[in-house]
């Protein structure tokens, strides 16, 4: 069963609740909550990770695939 998202009236798909995507999801929801509470005007979730880190390379792609197309542009990764 889907769990209600604390930052909206939408539901979080079960795939996004996995440990595999936990850090990405938590960072993204924190930013969305800050926008909702008028702490900031806009939030872009940028995950910095070392090149060769297969976990984040695949996890970011998986996470973005579950987002509405209009939200995908605000979640990305960058390697160093």
N, C-alpha and C positions, 0 to 999 in steps of 0.2 A: 504494500500500500504506500502511496506517495505521502510524504510528510509536508505540511505547510511550510512555506518559506517565511522566515521571520521578517523579511524586509518587503514583502509584497503579498498580494492575494493569489499569486501563482503558486504552483507546486513544483518541488524539486524532483526531477526524475530519479528513480533509484540508482541509476548508473552514476549519477553525480555525487552520491552519498558515500561511495566507496573510498577506502583509505588511499587508493591509487591516485585519486583526484583531490584529496582532502585539502592540501595546502593551497592549491589553485582556487578551489571553491571558497575557502575561508577568506582569502585575500580579496576575491571578487565581491563576495557578499559584504565584507567590511566596507569596501569602497561604495557599493550601492547604498548601504545604510547611511553612510556619511552624506551622500547626495540627498537622500530622502529626508534627513534631519537638518538639511541646509547648512551643514558644516563646511561643505565645499560645493562648487558649482558643477563640476564635471570630474569623473574618475575614469582613468584608463589603467587597466591592470597589466603591468609589464613585469614579467618574470625574467630575471637575469640568471643565467646558469652557464656553467662551463661547456664549451663545445665537447662533444663526445658523451654528454650525459643523456643516454638514451631514454631514461625515465621521463625527464621533462620534455624532451622532444616529442615523445609519443603522447604523454599525458595532456600537454597543451592542445595538441591536435584533437584528441578525443574530447576534451572539455569543450572546445570551441564547436565541435560538431553537434553538441547538444543544445547550443544556444540558438536563439532566433537570429536569422541572418543580420538583422540590424544591430544586434549586440556583439557580433563576432569581431567587428572592427575595433572594439575597445578592450580586447583581450589578446595579448600577444607575448611572445618570448623573444629574448635576445641573448645570443651567446657571447662569451668573451674568451 
